[in-house]
Amino acid sequence: MEKHMNGNFYRVDGVTLILTALLTAIASEIKVVPFNGDAFRFGLGSITFFLLILVRPPASLILTGFVTGITVVSIRLIEDLLLFEGQFFESFNNHFPAFLFYFFFALGLKCIQVEKVKTYPLLLGAWAALFEFIGNGSEYLLRSLISHSENAGLRDWALVSGVAILRSYFVVGLYSTITVSEQKKQMQELLGIGSELYAETLYLQKSMNHIEQITASSHDLYRKLKKENLRELSTQALLIAQEIHEVKKDSQRIYSGLSKLTNPKRNDIFYLSDVLELVISANKKYSELLEKNIHFQLSLSQQFETDQQIPLLALLNNITANAVEAIPKKGSISFNVFEKSNMLYFEVEDTGEGIPEEDRALIFEPGYTTKFNHAGVAATGIGLSHVQEIVSQLEGQVDIKVLPTGTLFIIQIPTNNIRK
């Protein structure tokens, strides 16, 4: 098994190495010639090479630099021999100095252990600029020796330095943008999972309270039966009480684990606007999945930091997802958030089909649903009961109004209960 895994690792890394070398060689042909003639050129190869190393770090930087340098030189030689009918040794002398750039650049990244520096963009850009300057300088000096041309002047070296700084920080900025975007996406996914788990912990907590009551009742039954000298029945009642107690302990362990997941110690700062943007973003994707054209609107007159982002996401996502499902094909969902008398109001209005009058008293009951799948199987009907449970936990209340063209949910929560 270990040999098989090692084989896959080397196969994947070999593919990465070859792709890095080929993409760099191709990009290096897109070039700018800053000096007179064609003695020295700046291409996109270094940008591609550096970015690929940051995005997909190779197992061996030195080997990657060596192979990439050889590939760049080889492709340029082939290009000269086939397209321009050049002489081999002349072309080799002209293009071999480019090998030094990639080798020295990779060697420099190896020396600073680039993986440890990736989280410090300014420092990474400075190091990369230095290594690019060394690589470009080595390449230029070797070209000068081979061609017996004049040494570069101060202006030329200043240009080499400037291009090295610009290209290095451009790559670092591009990489930082990619990683920040990916981290934001992961954060949204984690928050979405967290909000769903939070809602489930409320039901688990309620179930634990019921289990406690059942355990007490079973034990009370055991004592009464024992007092009546009904040994067989009392023993059975005691066994039931013990089994239920075991279920309670298992539930407590699960609840403890879920609580750690839904109440993490995070340094992330969340504002009301962040929570609402996450809700809107998630439900836009949900509406697209259902092939519905839904317009979302947000009016927010309050803005403060909150540490209750998980319960807020859980209740707002449930209401909004229900609104998305209630809209046939096209419609709108609007959010209005404002403060009044130390209470924060969340109004969620949709243009869906509404709720029948006879069902309004039942919609917050666990198990109530009007939704069925294509096979006629009813939905779980726990979404709105989750909402009421979460609002109760935050010491608020939720009301509903059926409008001529949809439904309006009004949630009010004491501001101090969600303000950090």
C-alpha positions in Angstrom: 0.0 0.0 0.0 2.8 2.4 0.9 4.6 1.7 -2.3 1.4 2.3 -4.3 0.9 5.7 -2.5 4.5 6.7 -3.1 4.1 5.8 -6.8 1.0 8.0 -7.1 2.8 10.8 -5.3 5.7 10.8 -7.7 3.4 10.4 -10.7 1.4 13.5 -9.6 4.5 15.5 -8.8 6.1 14.5 -12.1 3.0 15.8 -14.0 3.1 19.1 -12.0 6.8 19.5 -12.8 6.2 18.9 -16.5 3.2 21.3 -16.6 5.2 24.0 -14.8 8.1 23.7 -17.2 5.9 23.7 -20.3 3.6 26.5 -19.2 6.6 28.6 -18.2 8.3 28.0 -21.5 5.2 29.0 -23.5 4.6 32.1 -21.4 8.3 33.1 -21.7 7.8 33.6 -25.5 5.5 36.5 -24.7 8.2 39.0 -24.2 9.2 42.6 -23.9 12.7 43.8 -25.1 13.8 46.7 -23.0 17.3 47.1 -24.4 18.6 47.7 -27.9 18.6 44.6 -30.0 17.5 41.2 -28.9 20.3 40.5 -26.4 18.0 40.5 -23.4 14.3 40.1 -23.0 11.7 40.2 -20.2 9.0 37.6 -20.7 5.9 36.3 -18.8 7.8 33.1 -18.0 9.1 34.3 -14.6 5.6 35.5 -13.6 4.1 32.1 -14.6 6.9 30.1 -13.0 6.6 32.0 -9.6 2.8 31.8 -9.5 2.7 28.1 -10.3 5.3 27.4 -7.5 3.1 29.4 -5.0 -0.2 27.7 -6.1 1.2 24.2 -6.4 4.5 23.9 -4.5 6.7 21.2 -6.1 8.5 18.5 -4.1 11.9 19.8 -5.3 12.3 23.4 -6.1 15.9 22.9 -7.4 14.8 20.1 -9.8 11.8 22.2 -10.9 14.1 25.2 -11.7 16.6 22.9 -13.5 14.0 21.2 -15.6 12.1 24.5 -16.4 15.4 26.2 -17.4 16.3 23.2 -19.7 12.7 23.2 -21.2 12.8 27.0 -21.9 16.2 26.7 -23.6 15.1 23.6 -25.6 11.9 25.2 -26.9 13.8 28.3 -28.0 16.4 26.2 -29.7 13.8 24.2 -31.6 12.0 27.4 -32.5 15.2 28.8 -34.0 16.2 25.7 -35.9 12.8 25.0 -37.3 11.4 28.4 -38.0 14.4 30.6 -38.5 16.9 27.9 -39.7 19.5 29.1 -37.3 22.8 27.4 -36.4 22.7 25.1 -33.3 25.7 26.5 -31.5 24.8 30.1 -32.2 21.3 29.5 -30.9 22.5 27.6 -27.9 24.9 30.4 -26.9 22.1 32.9 -27.3 19.5 31.0 -25.3 21.4 29.0 -22.7 21.8 32.0 -20.3 18.0 31.9 -19.7 18.6 28.6 -17.9 20.5 30.5 -15.2 17.5 32.7 -14.4 15.1 29.8 -13.5 17.8 27.8 -11.7 18.9 30.7 -9.5 15.4 31.9 -8.9 14.3 28.4 -7.7 17.5 28.0 -5.7 16.7 31.3 -3.9 13.1 30.2 -3.1 14.5 27.0 -1.8 17.0 28.8 0.5 14.3 30.9 2.2 11.9 27.9 2.4 9.2 29.7 0.5 6.3 27.8 2.1 7.1 29.5 5.4 7.2 33.0 3.9 4.0 32.7 1.9 1.9 34.2 4.7 4.0 37.4 4.7 3.3 39.0 1.3 5.6 42.0 1.7 8.6 39.9 2.7 7.8 37.3 0.0 7.7 40.0 -2.6 11.0 41.5 -1.5 12.8 38.1 -1.5 11.3 37.2 -4.9 12.4 40.6 -6.3 16.0 40.0 -5.0 16.1 36.5 -6.6 14.7 37.7 -9.8 17.3 40.5 -9.9 20.1 37.9 -9.3 18.7 35.5 -11.9 18.2 38.3 -14.5 21.6 39.7 -13.7 23.4 36.3 -14.0 21.6 35.8 -17.3 22.6 39.2 -18.7 26.2 38.9 -17.5 26.6 35.5 -19.2 25.1 36.8 -22.4 27.5 39.7 -22.3 30.5 37.3 -21.9 29.4 35.0 -24.7 28.6 37.8 -27.1 31.5 40.1 -26.0 29.0 43.0 -25.8 29.3 46.0 -23.6 28.4 45.7 -19.9 25.0 47.1 -18.9 25.0 50.6 -17.6 23.4 52.0 -14.5 20.1 52.7 -16.4 20.0 49.1 -17.5 20.5 47.7 -14.0 17.9 50.1 -12.7 15.5 48.8 -15.3 16.3 45.2 -14.3 15.6 46.1 -10.6 12.4 47.9 -11.4 11.0 45.1 -13.5 12.0 42.5 -10.8 10.1 44.5 -8.1 7.0 45.0 -10.3 6.8 41.4 -11.5 7.4 39.9 -8.0 4.8 42.0 -6.2 2.3 41.5 -9.1 2.6 37.7 -8.6 2.4 38.0 -4.8 -0.7 40.3 -5.1 -2.3 37.9 -7.6 -1.6 34.9 -5.4 -2.9 36.7 -2.3 -6.2 37.6 -4.1 -6.6 33.9 -5.0 -6.0 32.7 -1.5 -8.2 35.3 0.1 -11.0 34.5 -2.3 -10.6 30.8 -1.5 -10.5 31.4 2.3 -13.7 33.5 2.1 -15.4 30.7 0.2 -14.4 28.2 2.8 -15.5 30.5 5.6 -18.9 30.8 4.0 -19.2 27.0 3.6 -18.1 26.5 7.3 -20.6 29.1 8.5 -23.4 27.5 6.5 -22.6 24.1 8.0 -22.3 25.7 11.5 -25.7 27.3 11.2 -27.3 24.0 10.3 -25.5 22.2 13.1 -26.6 24.9 15.6 -30.2 24.4 14.7 -29.8 20.6 15.2 -28.2 21.1 18.6 -31.3 22.9 19.8 -33.4 19.9 19.0 -30.9 17.6 20.6 -30.9 19.7 23.7 -34.7 19.5 23.8 -34.5 15.7 23.3 -32.1 15.5 26.2 -34.6 17.2 28.4 -37.3 14.7 27.3 -34.9 11.9 28.0 -34.3 13.2 31.5 -38.0 13.3 32.2 -38.5 9.8 30.8 -35.6 8.5 32.9 -37.1 10.0 36.0 -40.5 8.6 35.2 -39.1 5.1 34.5 -37.2 5.1 37.8 -40.3 6.3 39.7 -42.2 3.4 38.1 -39.5 1.0 39.2 -39.8 2.2 42.8 -43.6 1.9 42.8 -43.5 -1.6 41.3 -40.9 -2.7 43.8 -43.0 -1.4 46.6 -45.9 -3.5 45.3 -43.5 -6.6 45.3 -43.9 -6.9 41.5 -40.3 -8.0 41.1 -40.3 -9.0 37.5 -42.0 -5.8 36.4 -39.9 -3.6 38.6 -36.7 -5.2 37.3 -37.9 -4.5 33.7 -38.7 -0.9 34.6 -35.2 -0.5 36.1 -33.6 -1.9 33.0 -35.6 0.5 30.8 -34.5 3.4 33.1 -30.8 2.3 32.8 -31.0 2.0 29.0 -32.6 5.4 28.7 -29.8 6.8 30.9 -27.2 5.3 28.5 -29.0 7.0 25.6 -28.9 10.3 27.6 -25.1 10.0 28.2 -24.5 9.3 24.5 -26.7 12.3 23.6 -24.6 14.5 26.0 -21.4 13.4 24.3 -22.8 14.3 20.9 -24.2 17.6 22.2 -20.8 18.5 23.7 -19.0 17.8 20.4 -21.6 19.8 18.4 -21.4 22.7 20.8 -17.7 22.9 20.3 -18.3 23.1 16.5 -21.1 25.6 16.7 -19.4 27.9 19.3 -15.8 28.1 18.1 -13.4 30.6 19.5 -12.7 32.7 16.4 -10.9 35.9 15.8 -13.1 36.7 12.8 -15.1 39.9 13.0 -18.7 39.6 11.8 -21.1 42.5 11.3 -24.8 42.4 10.6 -24.1 43.2 7.0 -21.8 40.2 6.7 -24.4 37.8 8.0 -27.1 39.2 5.6 -24.7 39.1 2.7 -24.0 35.5 3.4 -27.7 34.7 3.6 -28.4 36.5 0.3 -25.4 34.9 -1.5 -26.3 31.4 -0.4 -30.0 31.7 -1.4 -29.2 33.3 -4.7 -27.3 30.1 -5.5 -30.2 28.1 -4.1 -32.7 29.9 -6.4 -30.4 29.3 -9.4 -30.3 25.6 -8.5 -34.1 25.5 -8.5 -34.0 27.5 -11.9 -35.9 30.4 -10.4 -35.4 34.1 -11.2 -35.5 35.8 -7.8 -34.4 39.4 -7.0 -33.0 40.0 -3.6 -33.2 43.4 -1.8 -31.6 44.6 1.4 -32.4 47.6 3.6 -30.1 47.9 6.6 -30.2 50.8 9.0 -28.2 49.3 11.8 -24.6 48.1 11.7 -22.6 46.6 14.5 -20.4 43.7 15.3 -22.1 40.4 16.4 -21.0 37.2 18.0 -24.3 35.5 17.2 -23.6 35.0 13.5 -24.3 31.2 13.7 -27.8 31.4 15.2 -28.7 34.4 13.0 -27.5 32.5 9.9 -29.5 29.5 11.0 -32.8 31.3 11.4 -32.5 33.7 8.4 -31.4 30.9 6.1 -34.4 28.8 7.0 -36.8 31.6 6.4 -35.2 32.7 3.2 -34.9 29.2 1.8 -38.6 28.7 2.5 -39.3 31.9 0.7 -37.3 30.7 -2.3 -39.2 27.5 -2.4 -42.6 29.4 -2.1 -41.9 31.5 -5.2 -43.1 29.7 -8.3 -40.7 30.8 -11.0 -40.0 34.5 -10.7 -40.3 36.9 -7.8 -38.5 38.9 -5.1 -37.3 38.6 -1.5 -36.6 41.7 0.5 -34.9 42.2 3.9 -35.5 45.2 6.1 -33.4 45.4 9.3 -33.9 48.3 11.8 -33.9 49.0 15.5 -36.8 50.2 17.6 -37.1 50.5 21.4 -33.9 48.5 21.9 -35.2 45.7 19.7 -33.7 44.7 16.4 -36.2 43.8 13.8 -35.6 41.5 10.8 -38.4 41.7 8.3 -38.2 39.1 5.4 -40.9 39.6 2.7 -41.4 37.4 -0.3 -43.7 37.3 -3.3 -44.5 33.6 -3.0 -47.8 31.8 -2.9 -48.4 32.6 0.8 -49.8 30.4 3.6 -53.4 29.2 3.8 -55.2 30.9 6.7 -56.2 27.6 8.3 -52.5 26.6 8.5 -51.1 29.7 10.1 -51.5 28.4 13.6 -49.6 25.2 12.7 -46.6 26.4 10.7 -44.2 26.5 13.7 -45.2 23.0 14.8 -42.5 20.3 14.3 -43.5 18.1 11.4 -45.8 20.6 9.7 -45.1 20.9 6.0 -46.9 21.7 2.7 -43.9 20.6 0.6 -43.6 17.3 -1.1 -40.9 15.9 -3.4 -41.5 14.5 -6.9 -42.3 11.1 -5.4 -45.0 12.6 -3.1 -42.9 12.2 0.1 -43.4 15.0 2.6 -40.5 17.2 3.7 -39.4 17.0 7.3 -41.2 20.2 8.3 -38.6 21.2 10.9 -37.3 24.4 9.3 -39.8 26.9 10.9 -39.8 25.1 14.2 -36.0 25.6 14.2 -36.6 29.3 13.6 -38.9 29.6 16.6 -36.5 27.7 18.8 -33.6 29.8 17.8 -35.6 33.1 18.3 -36.6 31.8 21.7 -33.0 31.1 22.6 -32.2 34.8 21.8 -35.2 35.9 23.9 -37.1 37.3 20.9 -40.3 36.5 19.1 -41.3 35.8 15.5 -44.6 36.8 13.8 -46.0 36.2 10.4 -48.3 38.2 8.1 -49.9 36.9 5.0 -49.9 39.6 2.3 -52.0 39.8 -0.9 -48.8 38.9 -2.8 -46.8 36.8 -0.5 -45.6 36.4 3.2 -43.9 38.7 5.7 -41.9 37.3 8.6 -41.2 39.7 11.4 -38.5 38.7 13.9 -37.6 40.9 16.8 -34.7 40.2 19.1 -33.3 42.4 22.0 -30.3 44.2 20.4 -28.0 43.6 23.3 -28.5 39.8 22.8 -26.8 39.9 19.4 -24.5 42.9 19.7 -21.0 41.9 20.6 
